[in-house]
């Protein structure tokens, strides 16, 4: 293997060597049909970026108000240890199919230079009726966010770039010196995710929504920012706070920032589409989709999702029963890495087969029926236990297969 075939990637699993397999979902133009094992669809080439992609930027060549309490929802992405080398192995074909849809043509972004300008108006503090739940914004913290960003804008160059992702969704990116291509790639990846959710899981945004993303210029400024909000960002590099409808990302390098920004965007989209979820479901999906890559090959666009191969002598992922019933352990720093890797592995396992994708769809649909409250651990386990045995291999067998395919 040549040096060019090696690359560095972040890993958040302490001491775990991860090699990469790929689950492919292909998008081809009207005249492009293939006979390989990749799933293909027509008329969606315009769906992906027309601008060139760079590896460093994550691309390759409620009518009734509920009385249920809504808890503060915070999801934090752990900071990774130093990067280690991994290998690229053969992709894993899938029969997962995404049908063509009409895509919203996003207009050019609205960019505002922030130097002492307030980000919010009084109307922004109104309660937001989401899924028949009244999500009350934490006004004090939102005001604090405004004040911190306003103060920062005097010391560093900040701008707010607003993108219409589709007719009902706006992405607001508040950042310093990020390139326009960085933002555009994030926009197209969010469009891709929404298409997957719409076509594979029958989940649609039915009302106006926003994703507010603040990218801080360093890990230190990120930690300082979050601490001023009285939140704990220890050992994290990204955080989504549902009650403020804001996500925060520490910038270390372009690749890491792109991965983390999209991870937090997945949380925001999950919250808008589904509501409150279990941690394993929410984090497993975000872990999977953060590895989305976009490539153009022979005139057609391909979206690939990286699947994990775990080295045989590293920590084995939890079985799905232990993972589901570990909901109360996510606050334990000693368990967090194992929980993230287990959730990533199990959701990847489900995505590797059409029956598994159907199970994911059933879980998301069931979660969305009562968005104010996650399913109970017993409900999750019962649904999975009833369907998982229809998959061609067990989770344990799949892990062994992934391990045996490790390519040094």
C-alpha positions in Angstrom: 0.0 0.0 0.0 1.4 3.4 -1.0 1.8 6.3 1.3 -1.0 8.1 -0.5 -3.4 5.3 0.5 -2.8 6.1 4.2 -4.6 8.9 5.8 -5.1 10.2 9.3 -8.5 10.5 10.8 -9.7 11.4 14.2 -10.9 8.6 16.5 -12.8 9.0 19.7 -12.3 5.5 20.9 -9.3 5.4 23.2 -6.8 2.8 22.1 -9.1 1.4 19.4 -7.8 0.9 15.9 -10.5 1.3 13.4 -10.2 0.2 9.8 -12.8 1.3 7.3 -15.3 -0.5 5.2 -17.9 1.4 3.2 -21.7 1.2 2.7 -22.5 2.9 -0.6 -25.6 4.7 -1.8 -25.1 5.9 -5.4 -26.7 8.9 -7.2 -26.5 8.9 -10.9 -27.6 11.2 -13.7 -30.4 10.3 -16.1 -28.1 8.6 -18.6 -26.0 6.8 -16.1 -26.9 3.3 -15.0 -24.5 0.8 -13.6 -24.6 -3.0 -13.3 -22.5 -3.3 -10.2 -23.7 -4.0 -6.6 -24.1 -0.3 -5.7 -27.7 0.9 -5.5 -28.3 3.7 -8.1 -31.0 6.2 -8.8 -31.7 8.6 -11.6 -32.1 12.4 -12.0 -30.4 13.5 -8.8 -26.9 14.6 -9.9 -27.9 18.2 -9.2 -28.5 17.2 -5.6 -24.8 17.2 -4.8 -22.2 19.9 -5.0 -21.2 21.3 -8.3 -18.1 22.9 -6.8 -15.0 20.8 -6.5 -14.5 18.9 -3.2 -11.4 18.6 -1.1 -10.4 15.7 1.1 -9.6 18.1 3.9 -13.2 19.3 3.8 -14.7 15.8 4.0 -15.2 15.1 0.3 -13.4 12.6 -2.0 -12.1 13.1 -6.1 -48.8 20.9 17.4 -52.3 21.6 17.5 -52.7 20.4 21.1 -50.2 21.4 23.7 -48.7 18.5 25.6 -48.5 18.7 29.4 -45.5 16.3 29.4 -42.4 18.0 30.8 -39.6 18.5 28.2 -36.2 18.1 29.8 -33.1 20.0 28.7 -31.5 18.0 25.9 -27.7 18.3 25.5 -25.7 16.0 23.4 -21.9 16.3 23.5 -19.3 14.8 21.1 -16.2 13.6 23.0 -12.9 14.9 22.0 -10.7 12.3 20.3 -7.2 11.2 21.3 -4.4 11.9 18.9 -5.0 10.5 15.4 -3.7 7.1 14.3 -3.2 5.6 10.9 -6.0 3.5 9.5 -6.4 1.5 6.3 -8.9 1.6 3.5 -10.6 -1.7 2.8 -13.0 -2.9 0.1 -16.5 -1.3 0.3 -19.5 -3.3 1.5 -22.3 -3.2 -1.1 -25.8 -2.8 0.0 -29.2 -3.1 -1.6 -30.5 0.0 0.2 -32.2 2.1 -2.4 -33.0 5.8 -2.4 -35.5 6.9 -5.0 -35.2 10.2 -6.9 -37.1 13.3 -5.5 -37.4 16.9 -6.5 -34.8 18.8 -4.6 -35.1 22.3 -3.3 -32.7 24.7 -5.1 -31.0 26.6 -2.3 -30.6 30.3 -3.0 -27.3 32.1 -2.3 -26.5 32.6 1.4 -27.3 35.8 3.3 -24.0 36.8 4.9 -23.9 39.4 7.7 -20.7 40.7 9.2 -20.9 40.6 13.0 -19.1 43.4 14.8 -21.2 44.3 17.8 -24.4 43.4 16.0 -27.1 41.5 18.0 -27.9 38.1 16.6 -31.4 37.8 18.0 -34.6 39.8 18.1 -37.2 39.6 20.8 -39.4 37.4 18.6 -36.7 34.7 18.7 -37.5 34.1 22.4 -41.0 33.0 21.7 -41.8 29.4 22.7 -41.5 27.0 19.7 -44.3 24.5 19.2 -42.5 21.4 18.0 -44.4 18.1 17.5 -47.3 19.3 19.8 -44.7 20.0 22.5 -44.0 23.5 23.7 -40.2 23.7 23.7 -39.4 26.6 26.0 -36.2 28.3 25.1 -33.8 29.0 28.0 -34.1 32.8 27.5 -31.3 33.6 29.9 -28.8 31.3 28.1 -29.9 32.5 24.7 -29.2 36.1 25.8 -25.9 35.0 27.1 -25.0 33.4 23.8 -25.8 36.7 22.1 -23.7 38.6 24.5 -20.7 36.3 24.2 -20.8 36.3 20.4 -21.2 40.1 20.3 -18.1 40.5 22.6 -16.1 38.0 20.5 -17.0 39.9 17.3 -14.9 42.9 18.5 -11.8 40.7 18.9 -12.0 38.4 15.9 -13.8 38.6 12.6 -17.1 36.8 12.7 -19.9 36.4 10.2 -23.3 34.8 10.1 -24.0 32.9 6.9 -27.6 31.8 6.4 -28.5 29.1 3.9 -32.0 27.9 2.8 -31.5 24.2 2.8 -35.0 23.5 1.6 -38.3 25.4 1.8 -38.7 24.7 5.6 -35.1 24.6 6.9 -32.5 27.3 7.3 -28.9 26.7 8.3 -27.2 29.6 10.2 -23.4 29.3 10.5 -21.6 31.7 12.8 -17.9 31.4 12.3 -14.6 33.1 11.6 -12.5 32.4 8.6 -14.2 29.3 7.2 -14.1 29.0 3.4 -17.4 29.1 1.4 -16.7 25.6 0.1 -16.7 24.4 3.7 -20.2 25.8 4.2 -21.5 24.5 0.9 -20.3 21.0 1.6 -22.1 21.0 4.9 -25.2 22.3 3.2 -25.1 19.5 0.6 -24.5 16.9 3.2 -27.5 18.1 5.2 -29.6 17.9 2.0 -28.3 14.4 1.5 -29.3 13.4 5.0 -32.8 14.9 4.6 -33.3 12.9 1.4 -32.2 9.7 3.2 -34.6 10.4 6.1 -37.4 11.3 3.7 -37.1 8.3 1.3 -35.8 5.6 3.6 -37.6 6.5 6.8 -40.6 8.5 5.6 -39.6 11.5 7.9 -40.3 15.0 6.6 -39.8 18.5 8.0 -43.4 19.8 8.0 -42.8 23.2 9.5 -40.2 26.0 9.6 -37.0 24.9 11.4 -33.5 26.3 11.9 -30.1 24.8 12.6 -27.9 27.3 14.4 -24.2 26.4 14.4 -21.5 28.3 16.1 -17.9 27.3 15.2 -15.4 28.5 17.7 -11.8 29.2 16.5 -10.0 26.9 18.9 -10.6 24.2 21.5 -9.7 26.8 24.2 -12.3 29.3 23.0 -14.9 26.5 22.7 -14.3 25.4 26.3 -14.4 29.0 27.5 -17.6 29.7 25.6 -19.4 26.6 26.9 -18.3 27.3 30.5 -19.9 30.7 30.3 -23.2 29.0 29.6 -22.7 26.9 32.8 -22.5 23.7 30.7 -19.9 21.0 31.0 -17.9 20.5 27.8 -15.1 18.5 29.4 -13.5 16.2 26.9 -15.8 17.3 24.1 -15.3 19.1 20.8 -19.0 19.6 19.9 -22.3 20.1 21.7 -26.0 20.5 20.7 -28.3 22.1 23.2 -31.9 21.6 22.2 -33.3 24.2 24.6 -31.3 26.9 22.9 -31.5 25.4 19.5 -27.8 26.0 19.1 -24.9 23.7 18.4 -21.3 24.6 19.2 -18.1 23.2 17.6 -14.4 23.6 18.4 -12.2 24.2 15.4 -9.0 22.1 15.4 -8.6 21.6 11.7 -10.8 21.7 8.7 -11.5 17.9 8.5 -12.3 17.6 12.2 -14.5 20.7 12.2 -16.5 19.4 9.2 -17.1 16.1 10.8 -18.1 17.6 14.1 -20.3 20.2 12.6 -22.2 17.6 10.6 -22.5 15.3 13.7 -24.1 18.2 15.6 -26.3 19.0 12.6 -27.6 15.4 12.7 -28.6 15.9 16.3 -30.5 19.1 15.4 -32.3 17.4 12.5 -33.2 14.3 14.6 -34.7 16.7 17.2 -36.8 18.5 14.5 -37.9 15.2 12.8 -38.3 12.8 15.7 -38.1 14.7 19.0 -36.4 13.3 22.1 -34.6 10.0 21.5 -32.5 7.5 23.4 -28.8 8.4 23.5 -27.8 5.1 21.7 -30.2 5.9 18.8 -29.3 9.6 18.5 -25.6 9.1 18.9 -25.4 6.0 16.7 -27.1 7.8 13.8 -24.9 10.9 14.3 -21.7 8.7 14.5 -22.7 6.9 11.3 -23.7 9.9 9.2 -20.8 12.1 10.3 -18.7 9.7 8.1 -20.6 10.5 5.0 -18.4 11.2 2.0 -19.3 12.6 -1.4 -17.5 11.6 -4.6 -18.0 12.1 -8.3 -17.1 9.0 -10.4 -17.6 8.8 -14.2 -20.2 11.6 -14.1 -22.3 10.1 -11.3 -22.3 11.2 -7.6 -21.9 8.6 -4.9 -22.6 9.0 -1.2 -20.7 6.5 0.9 -21.0 5.8 4.6 -18.0 4.4 6.4 -18.5 1.3 8.5 -16.2 0.2 11.3 -14.0 -2.8 11.4 -12.9 -3.4 15.0 -9.5 -5.0 15.6 -9.9 -8.4 17.3 -7.9 -7.4 20.4 -9.8 -4.2 21.1 -12.9 -3.7 23.2 -15.8 -5.6 21.8 -19.0 -3.6 21.3 -21.9 -4.1 23.7 -24.6 -6.5 22.5 -27.8 -4.6 21.6 -29.5 -5.6 24.9 -26.8 -4.1 27.1 -26.6 -1.1 24.8 -30.3 -0.3 25.0 -30.3 -0.7 28.8 -27.2 1.5 29.3 -29.2 4.7 28.9 -28.3 5.9 32.3 -24.6 5.3 31.8 -23.9 8.0 29.2 -22.9 10.5 31.8 -20.1 8.2 33.0 -16.9 9.4 31.4 -15.4 6.0 31.9 -18.1 4.4 29.8 -18.6 7.1 27.2 -16.1 5.9 24.6 -17.4 2.3 24.8 -21.0 3.5 24.5 -20.2 5.7 21.4 -18.4 2.9 19.7 -21.1 0.4 20.5 -23.9 2.7 19.3 -21.9 3.4 16.1 -21.3 -0.3 15.5 -24.9 -1.4 16.1 -26.4 1.3 13.9 -23.9 0.5 11.2 -24.9 -3.2 11.5 -28.5 -2.2 10.9 -27.6 -0.1 7.9 -25.7 -3.0 6.3 -28.9 -4.8 5.3 -32.3 -3.9 3.9 -34.1 -5.5 6.8 -32.0 -3.6 9.3 -32.9 -0.4 7.5 -36.5 -1.3 7.9 -36.0 -1.8 11.6 -34.3 1.7 11.9 -37.3 3.1 10.1 -39.8 1.4 12.5 -37.8 2.7 15.5 -37.7 6.3 14.2 -41.4 6.2 13.3 -42.3 4.9 16.8 -40.1 7.5 18.4 -41.8 10.3 16.4 -45.3 9.3 17.7 -44.5 10.9 21.1 -41.7 13.3 20.4 -42.0 14.8 23.9 -40.6 11.6 25.5 -38.2 9.0 24.4 -39.3 5.4 24.2 -38.6 3.4 27.3 -35.7 1.0 27.3 -38.1 -1.9 27.4 -39.9 -0.6 24.3 -36.6 -0.3 22.4 -35.5 -3.7 23.3 -38.9 -5.3 22.4 -38.9 -3.8 19.0 -35.3 -4.7 18.2 -35.7 -8.2 19.7 -38.7 -8.9 17.5 -37.0 -8.0 14.2 -33.3 -8.3 14.5 -33.3 -12.1 14.0 -34.6 -11.6 10.5 -31.3 -10.1 9.5 -29.0 -12.4 7.6 -26.4 -12.4 10.3 -26.4 -11.7 14.0 -24.7 -8.6 15.4 -21.9 -10.8 16.9 -21.4 -12.6 13.5 -21.3 -9.2 11.7 -18.6 -7.9 14.2 -16.5 -11.1 13.6 -16.8 -10.5 9.8 -15.7 -6.9 10.2 -12.8 -8.0 12.3 -11.7 -10.7 9.9 -11.8 -8.2 7.0 -9.3 -5.9 8.8 -6.8 -5.0 6.2 -3.3 -3.9 7.4 
